[in-house]
Amino acid sequence: MNALEYSAAPGVMTCPGEHADSFECLPSEIGSLCRVIHSGLD
């Protein structure tokens, strides 16, 4: 496994497991995703 493959795969602490479907409603475009995350932190 190269560094890119390693970095692209979720680890034990970041794998959503049974909660993966919770992420389907999030935007895939990085700018939009950042806005969603930032709005949740305000």
trRosetta pair geometry for C-beta under 8 A, 3 or more apart (Angstrom, degrees):
i j d omega theta_ij theta_ji phi_ij phi_ji
1 5 4.7 -126 -163 92 86 126
1 6 5.3 109 138 -62 117 86
2 5 5.2 93 54 13 70 103
2 6 7.0 -131 101 -6 34 94
3 6 5.6 -56 -146 38 31 115
3 7 6.1 25 159 -16 66 110
4 7 5.9 -58 -144 40 28 107
4 8 6.1 25 158 -20 64 112
5 8 5.9 -60 -142 37 28 110
5 9 6.5 22 161 -19 63 110
6 9 6.4 -66 -153 32 25 105
10 14 4.6 -139 -155 100 89 93
10 15 4.0 130 124 -84 127 68
10 16 7.3 -84 -143 -3 168 67
11 14 5.1 62 47 28 76 100
11 15 6.6 -133 84 -29 25 90
12 15 6.5 -38 -131 11 18 112
16 19 4.6 -111 177 79 92 85
16 20 4.3 130 94 -82 121 60
16 22 6.9 -151 -169 47 134 102
16 23 6.0 -113 -74 -18 169 128
17 20 6.7 -158 81 -35 18 91
19 22 4.8 -18 174 9 85 125
19 23 7.7 85 131 -20 79 91
20 23 6.1 -56 -169 26 47 110
20 24 7.8 65 140 -39 67 90
21 24 5.5 -24 -163 -7 53 120
22 25 7.6 -54 178 21 41 100
23 26 5.3 -41 -168 15 63 121
26 33 6.1 53 169 -117 106 94
26 36 6.4 -177 -140 92 86 165
27 32 3.7 -52 104 110 162 126
27 33 5.1 -142 75 -62 91 70
27 36 6.4 163 18 -21 104 136
28 32 8.0 29 53 63 34 121
28 33 7.4 2 -151 -51 7 119
29 32 4.5 66 75 17 100 111
29 33 6.6 -178 84 -13 47 89
30 33 5.5 -57 -143 38 31 113
30 34 6.3 35 158 -22 66 103
31 34 5.8 -53 -151 32 29 112
31 35 6.7 29 151 -18 62 104
32 35 5.7 -53 -152 34 35 112
32 36 6.6 36 151 -19 66 103
33 36 5.7 -52 -150 34 34 112
33 37 6.4 31 153 -16 66 106
34 37 5.8 -57 -147 39 32 110
34 38 6.0 28 157 -16 67 110
35 38 5.8 -56 -140 42 28 108
35 39 6.1 30 159 -22 64 108
36 39 6.0 -56 -146 34 26 109
36 40 6.7 23 154 -17 60 108
37 40 5.9 -62 -156 36 31 110
37 41 6.6 22 152 -16 65 111
38 41 5.7 -62 -148 38 36 109
38 42 6.8 48 154 -37 67 97
39 42 5.9 -38 -151 11 36 116
